[in-house]
């Protein structure tokens, strides 16, 4: 299995899939990770398999094909739900990449199919993630520079730069990359801090994007080197 760093570099959004069932082993591996993410993140993520309606019809805007498996990203309504969905959902995206699958975050291009998922009182669906065996090479999108999204420079350590480089490869809504990562020098014996903030966007989804970006940064920088401000 490839490493998480390799998965970050290889991952790209896939909208077209081969109609091929997931193996029991892949389903089990995904479900074990889903269970862990639900426990740690206080979420209600659900895996739907062999279901062709969620990404078909008008709601798919003609941009998806062959989607028969997807993740329903749900949780109890709260101010930080979107950020947790982004952080833990991207863990599943990267695991899927390690398993040889393609994925695509979908904020609008899906429809809710009754009886394929369950919501408890007070819960809502934040988004869905299509997954399966890719039938296209995806597309490589233009990325911002390190200095556009961070204060990385001669005075910042190398691990911070590596974290920003990994963050730049994170998927964001319409590739907007509306975030900023700031290195804050340590005070005394404390660990350095990193501040992650959202920037204004007409598109939205910046809180979910921030969760995804934070995970990528941690993988690139190593979380033991800093604390989030």
Legacy VTK file of the C-alpha trace (Angstrom):
# vtk DataFile Version 3.0
C-alpha trace
ASCII
DATASET POLYDATA
POINTS 229 float
0.000 0.000 0.000
1.294 3.458 -0.877
2.058 5.940 1.909
-0.220 8.831 2.865
2.273 11.260 1.348
2.153 9.335 -1.940
-1.652 9.228 -1.735
-1.739 13.027 -1.371
0.390 13.425 -4.487
-1.566 10.904 -6.557
-5.087 11.914 -5.511
-7.220 13.846 -7.945
-10.960 14.322 -8.358
-12.565 11.534 -10.387
-16.048 11.966 -11.845
-16.267 8.921 -14.121
-16.119 5.374 -12.765
-16.084 1.782 -13.969
-19.212 -0.082 -12.883
-17.401 -2.687 -10.834
-18.391 -3.823 -7.329
-16.074 -3.151 -4.423
-14.544 -6.307 -3.004
-15.554 -7.464 0.502
-11.995 -6.736 1.649
-12.127 -3.136 0.432
-15.562 -2.616 1.999
-14.338 -4.005 5.312
-11.234 -1.797 5.299
-13.286 1.289 4.507
-15.902 0.429 7.133
-13.289 -0.033 9.850
-11.891 3.414 9.069
-15.395 4.897 8.933
-16.131 3.489 12.381
-12.914 5.021 13.734
-13.671 8.414 12.152
-17.201 8.383 13.546
-15.906 7.661 17.037
-13.106 10.209 16.969
-14.970 12.929 15.070
-18.436 12.555 16.535
-19.845 11.972 13.049
-22.318 9.629 11.353
-20.503 8.776 8.111
-22.136 5.960 6.146
-20.888 3.913 3.209
-23.427 3.189 0.457
-22.498 0.502 -2.083
-24.086 -0.782 -5.298
-26.499 2.174 -5.450
-26.615 3.963 -8.857
-29.189 6.704 -8.201
-27.320 9.039 -5.848
-25.125 10.528 -8.579
-27.436 10.246 -11.575
-30.180 12.387 -13.071
-30.607 16.136 -12.914
-28.757 16.641 -9.625
-25.564 15.183 -11.094
-25.531 17.928 -13.751
-24.193 15.403 -16.260
-20.749 15.579 -14.656
-20.701 12.127 -13.025
-21.011 8.678 -14.545
-20.722 5.144 -13.222
-21.007 6.155 -9.556
-22.438 3.252 -7.583
-20.630 3.744 -4.273
-20.414 6.822 -2.089
-19.947 8.140 1.418
-22.753 10.014 3.128
-21.005 12.614 5.274
-23.431 13.304 8.105
-23.354 14.446 11.699
-25.160 16.402 14.353
-25.705 20.038 13.449
-23.037 22.251 15.041
-20.806 25.210 14.240
-17.809 22.977 13.546
-19.557 20.127 11.715
-18.212 21.105 8.293
-14.615 21.282 9.518
-14.851 17.840 11.122
-16.463 16.442 7.974
-13.560 17.819 5.944
-10.870 16.520 8.302
-12.239 12.992 8.676
-13.694 12.735 5.185
-10.276 13.406 3.688
-8.859 10.574 5.801
-11.281 8.295 3.979
-10.422 9.848 0.614
-6.732 9.150 1.148
-7.433 5.602 2.325
-9.498 5.043 -0.819
-6.534 6.275 -2.866
-4.294 3.797 -1.063
-6.783 1.053 -1.953
-6.638 1.933 -5.647
-9.937 3.806 -5.753
-10.851 7.230 -7.060
-12.957 9.784 -5.203
-14.665 13.131 -5.602
-16.090 15.488 -2.978
-19.614 16.605 -3.892
-21.346 19.500 -2.192
-24.343 19.715 -4.520
-24.035 17.214 -7.375
-25.923 14.371 -5.719
-29.401 13.464 -4.619
-30.581 11.876 -1.403
-31.930 8.389 -2.028
-34.352 7.195 0.614
-33.493 4.134 2.673
-29.788 4.232 1.711
-28.747 6.070 4.876
-30.091 6.919 8.308
-30.103 10.223 10.163
-30.635 10.506 13.888
-32.552 13.453 15.380
-30.563 16.672 15.007
-28.297 15.297 12.264
-27.864 16.498 8.694
-25.942 15.576 5.553
-23.043 17.975 4.945
-21.957 16.502 1.598
-21.226 13.217 -0.137
-18.067 11.654 -1.548
-18.235 9.525 -4.686
-15.820 6.590 -4.786
-15.038 3.618 -6.940
-12.685 2.385 -9.653
-11.685 5.331 -11.883
-12.645 5.471 -15.541
-10.742 8.663 -16.258
-7.391 10.177 -15.408
-8.958 13.078 -13.566
-7.730 16.578 -14.073
-4.745 18.414 -12.677
-5.811 21.828 -11.472
-3.752 24.963 -11.122
-2.488 25.563 -7.596
-1.625 28.737 -5.760
1.940 29.401 -4.635
3.266 28.779 -1.130
3.502 32.512 -0.444
-0.124 33.069 -1.499
-1.472 30.723 1.180
1.113 31.048 3.982
3.812 33.145 5.603
6.470 30.553 4.715
9.855 32.129 4.153
13.504 32.118 5.265
12.479 32.383 8.935
10.106 29.406 8.939
11.311 25.816 9.476
11.427 23.235 6.709
8.648 21.137 8.261
6.280 24.103 7.941
7.083 24.420 4.237
6.466 20.689 3.746
3.125 21.062 5.511
2.117 23.942 3.248
3.174 21.974 0.164
0.920 19.096 1.257
-1.903 21.550 1.993
-1.646 22.968 -1.524
-2.525 19.504 -2.863
-5.719 19.353 -0.787
-9.030 19.371 -2.672
-11.114 22.504 -2.093
-14.472 23.587 -3.485
-13.996 24.622 -7.160
-10.266 24.674 -6.359
-10.723 27.973 -4.525
-7.945 27.466 -1.914
-9.407 30.180 0.314
-7.229 29.611 3.389
-4.089 30.948 5.024
-1.519 29.087 7.136
0.612 31.103 9.506
3.687 29.960 11.406
3.874 31.397 14.931
7.295 31.089 16.668
7.408 29.205 19.966
7.255 31.025 23.272
9.793 29.625 25.731
9.659 25.832 25.850
6.309 25.622 24.042
5.917 24.036 20.640
5.515 26.366 17.664
1.930 27.147 16.760
0.266 27.151 13.365
-2.800 29.268 12.702
-5.206 28.180 9.956
-7.819 30.701 8.867
-10.487 30.873 6.196
-10.706 33.621 3.627
-13.876 35.032 2.125
-15.500 33.020 -0.649
-18.667 33.534 -2.682
-18.763 29.763 -3.228
-18.778 28.767 0.443
-17.550 25.443 1.844
-14.479 27.176 3.293
-14.923 25.559 6.701
-15.025 22.094 5.143
-12.034 23.012 2.987
-10.154 24.068 6.122
-10.649 20.651 7.704
-9.244 18.983 4.585
-6.311 21.410 4.469
-5.482 20.841 8.148
-5.231 17.090 7.617
-2.934 17.521 4.623
-0.765 19.964 6.557
-0.441 17.536 9.484
0.618 14.708 7.168
3.213 16.886 5.467
4.565 18.597 8.578
4.171 15.807 11.191
1.720 16.762 13.966
4.225 16.278 16.790
6.170 19.338 15.612
3.502 21.952 16.351
0.126 22.701 17.891
-2.817 24.374 16.198
-3.356 27.913 17.396
LINES 1 230
229 0 1 2 3 4 5 6 7 8 9 10 11 12 13 14 15 16 17 18 19 20 21 22 23 24 25 26 27 28 29 30 31 32 33 34 35 36 37 38 39 40 41 42 43 44 45 46 47 48 49 50 51 52 53 54 55 56 57 58 59 60 61 62 63 64 65 66 67 68 69 70 71 72 73 74 75 76 77 78 79 80 81 82 83 84 85 86 87 88 89 90 91 92 93 94 95 96 97 98 99 100 101 102 103 104 105 106 107 108 109 110 111 112 113 114 115 116 117 118 119 120 121 122 123 124 125 126 127 128 129 130 131 132 133 134 135 136 137 138 139 140 141 142 143 144 145 146 147 148 149 150 151 152 153 154 155 156 157 158 159 160 161 162 163 164 165 166 167 168 169 170 171 172 173 174 175 176 177 178 179 180 181 182 183 184 185 186 187 188 189 190 191 192 193 194 195 196 197 198 199 200 201 202 203 204 205 206 207 208 209 210 211 212 213 214 215 216 217 218 219 220 221 222 223 224 225 226 227 228
